[in-house]
């Protein structure tokens, strides 16, 4: 509810039948609560906080991994990856699939939008031997200290971090796939940023929907999130801008 536990009525009047009409005035505190501003710290900003500002972007390629199911025909499961910051604030692309297990530094210019990122994959990584996904369709920006996630991904891929030549022999579509490893990395985050629910059994396309609902956005970068929230709160908070 955006009106609070004790709604305040405004614009009271009578309709043609003599019935009382009114409008509930939105409550700014209720609005802020409903948007889960502290989801990144399990709604507990006292015990859990983000000292470093290192973030992560959960990305999904909706049209990847097609399989044929009797009666239903071709169904696309999707592919999950992540873009994550290390302790120095540098962004890296984590990919886990049958073709590669890599963690490669991202060109900062490719982080303006998901389209720019896909272009970087195709024009920069592909000529170097990368044959993984280049058509990501969905993103969810996750604010919080994810340096432990970066460290997990780094240890996972080991010496193959920038090697596009070797196949990923550890990959398994059912028990060790892209969604498993991306979620395991997220769950390593120090401040309990990780989504507490069990989505390991989901397919990537379903997980993308869950992540977007959990972290309240479908954005590829933080400024967009803050701009949207700022406009929303500004309209209900006397012109003040949320930061």
For each residue, the residues with C-beta under 8 A, 3 or more apart:
1: 4 5 30 34
2: 26 27 30 31 34
3: 7 8 24 25 26 27 30
4: 1 7 8 27 29 30
5: 1 30
6:
7: 3 4 24 25 27
8: 3 4 24 25 27
9: 12 22 23 24 25
10: 22 23 24 25
11: 21 22 23
12: 9 20 21 22
13: 20 21 22
14: 18 19 20 21
15: 18 19 21
16:
17:
18: 14 15
19: 14 15
20: 12 13 14
21: 11 12 13 14 15
22: 9 10 11 12 13
23: 9 10 11
24: 3 7 8 9 10
25: 3 7 8 9 10
26: 2 3 30 31 236
27: 2 3 4 7 8 30 31
28: 31 32 233 236 237
29: 4 32 33
30: 1 2 3 4 5 26 27 33 34
31: 2 26 27 28 34 35 232 233 236
32: 28 29 35 37 233
33: 29 30 36
34: 1 2 30 31
35: 31 32 216 229 232
36: 33 39 43 216
37: 32 229
38: 41 42 43 44 45
39: 36 42 43 214 215 216
40: 50 142 143 144 191 193 215
41: 38 44 45 47 48 49 50 144 191 192 193
42: 38 39 48 192 193 196
43: 36 38 39
44: 38 41 47 48
45: 38 41 48 49
46:
47: 41 44
48: 41 42 44 45 191 192
49: 41 45 191
50: 40 41 53 54 143 144 145 191 193
51: 145
52: 87 145 147
53: 50 89 145
54: 50 84 85 86 87 89 144 145 146 147 150
55: 84 85 141 142 143 144 146 222
56: 82 83 84 85 142 144 146 149 186 189 193
57: 82 83 84 139 140 141 142 220 221
58: 80 82 139 140 142 182 186 208 211 215
59: 80 81 82 83 114 117 136 138 139 220
60: 78 79 80 81 136 137 138 139 204 205 207 208
61: 64 78 79 81 133 135 136 137 204
62: 76 78 137 138 205 208
63: 66 76 78 135 137
64: 61 76 77 78 79 133 135 204
65: 76 77 78 79 203 204
66: 63 74 75 76 77
67: 74 75 76 77
68: 73 74 75
69: 72 73 74 75
70:
71:
72: 69 75
73: 68 69
74: 66 67 68 69
75: 66 67 68 69 72
76: 62 63 64 65 66 67 205
77: 64 65 66 67 203 204 205
78: 60 61 62 63 64 65 203 204 205 208
79: 60 61 64 65 97 133 178 204
80: 58 59 60 178 179 182 183 204 207 208
81: 59 60 61 93 94 95 96 133 136 178 182
82: 56 57 58 59 93 94 149 153 182 185 186
83: 56 57 59 91 92 93 94 106 111 117
84: 54 55 56 57 91 92 94 146 149 150 153 185
85: 54 55 56 89 90 91 92 146 147 150
86: 54 89 90 92 147 150 154
87: 52 54 147 150
88:
89: 53 54 85 86
90: 85 86 105 106
91: 83 84 85 105 106 108 111
92: 83 84 85 86 103 104 105 106 150 153
93: 81 82 83 102 103 104 105 106 121 125
94: 81 82 83 84 102 103 153 157 182 185
95: 81 100 101 102 103 130 132 133 178
96: 81 100 101 156 157 168 171 177 178 181 182
97: 79 100 101 132 133 168 171 178
98: 167 168 171 173
99: 131 132 167 168
100: 95 96 97 130 131 132 160 164 166 167 168
101: 95 96 97 156 157 160 168 170 171
102: 93 94 95 130 132 157 160 161 162 163 164
103: 92 93 94 95 150 153 154 157 161 162
104: 92 93 125 161 162
105: 90 91 92 93
106: 83 90 91 92 93 110 111 117 120
107: 110 111 120 124
108: 91 111
109: 112 116 120
110: 106 107 116 117 119 120 124
111: 83 91 106 107 108 116 117 220 221
112: 109 116 221
113: 116 117 220 221
114: 59 117 118 136 137 139 220
115: 118 119
116: 109 110 111 112 113 119 120
117: 59 83 106 110 111 113 114 120 121 136 220
118: 114 115 121 122 134 135 136
119: 110 115 116 122 123
120: 106 107 109 110 116 117 123 124 125
121: 93 117 118 124 125 126 130 132 133 134
122: 118 119 125 126 134
123: 119 120 126 127
124: 107 110 120 121 127 128
125: 93 104 120 121 122 128 130 134 164
126: 121 122 123 129 130 131 134
127: 123 124
128: 124 125 164
129: 126 164 165
130: 95 100 102 121 125 126 164
131: 99 100 126 164
132: 95 97 99 100 102 121
133: 61 64 79 81 95 97 121 136
134: 118 121 122 125 126
135: 61 63 64 118
136: 59 60 61 81 114 117 118 133 139
137: 60 61 62 63 114
138: 59 60 62 208 212 218
139: 57 58 59 60 114 136 218 219 220
140: 57 58 208 211 212 215 217 218 219
141: 55 57 215 217 219 220 221 222 224 225
142: 40 55 56 57 58 146 186 193 211 215
143: 40 50 55 193 222 225
144: 40 41 50 54 55 56 189 191 193
145: 50 51 52 53 54 148 189 190 191 193
146: 54 55 56 84 85 142 149 150 186 189 193
147: 52 54 85 86 87 150 151 190
148: 145 151 152 188 189 190
149: 56 82 84 146 152 153 185 186 188 189
150: 54 84 85 86 87 92 103 146 147 153 154 185
151: 147 148 154 155 188
152: 148 149 155 156 184 185 188
153: 82 84 92 94 103 149 150 156 157 181 185
154: 86 103 150 151 157 161
155: 151 152 158
156: 96 101 152 153 181 185
157: 94 96 101 102 103 153 154 160 161
158: 155 161
159: 163
160: 100 101 102 157 163 166 168
161: 102 103 104 154 157 158
162: 102 103 104
163: 102 159 160 166
164: 100 102 125 128 129 130 131
165: 129
166: 100 160 163
167: 98 99 100
168: 96 97 98 99 100 101 160 171
169:
170: 101 176
171: 96 97 98 101 168 176 177
172: 175 176 177
173: 98 177
174: 177
175: 172 180
176: 170 171 172 180 181
177: 96 171 172 173 174 180 181
178: 79 80 81 95 96 97 181 182 204
179: 80 182 183 199 200 202 203 204 207
180: 175 176 177 183 184 200
181: 96 153 156 176 177 178 184 185
182: 58 80 81 82 94 96 178 179 185 186
183: 80 179 180 186 187 194 195 199 200 207
184: 152 180 181 187 188
185: 82 84 94 149 150 152 153 156 181 182 188
186: 56 58 82 142 146 149 182 183 189 193 194 195
187: 183 184 194
188: 148 149 151 152 184 185 194
189: 56 144 145 146 148 149 186 192 193 194
190: 145 147 148
191: 40 41 48 49 50 144 145
192: 41 42 48 189
193: 40 41 42 50 56 142 143 144 145 146 186 189
194: 183 186 187 188 189
195: 183 186 199 210 211 214 215
196: 42
197: 210 214
198: 201
199: 179 183 195 202 206 207 210 211
200: 179 180 183
201: 198
202: 179 199 206 207 210
203: 65 77 78 179 206 207
204: 60 61 64 65 77 78 79 80 178 179 207 208
205: 60 62 76 77 78 208 209
206: 199 202 203 209 210
207: 60 80 179 183 199 202 203 204 210 211
208: 58 60 62 78 80 138 140 204 205 211 212
209: 205 206 212 213
210: 195 197 199 202 206 207 213 214
211: 58 140 142 195 199 207 208 214 215
212: 138 140 208 209 215 216 217 218
213: 209 210 216
214: 39 195 197 210 211
215: 39 40 58 140 141 142 195 211 212
216: 35 36 39 212 213
217: 140 141 212 224 225 228
218: 138 139 140 212
219: 139 140 141 222 224 225 228
220: 57 59 111 113 114 117 139 141 224
221: 57 111 112 113 141 224 225
222: 55 141 143 219 225 226
223: 226 227
224: 141 217 219 220 221 227 228
225: 141 143 217 219 221 222 228 229
226: 222 223 229 230 242 243
227: 223 224 230 231
228: 217 219 224 225 231 232
229: 35 37 225 226 232 233 242
230: 226 227 233 234 241 242 243
231: 227 228 234 235
232: 31 35 228 229 235 236 242
233: 28 31 32 229 230 236 237 240 241 242
234: 230 231 237 239 240 241 242
235: 231 232
236: 26 28 31 232 233
237: 28 233 234 240 242
238:
239: 234
240: 233 234 237
241: 230 233 234
242: 226 229 230 232 233 234 237
243: 226 230
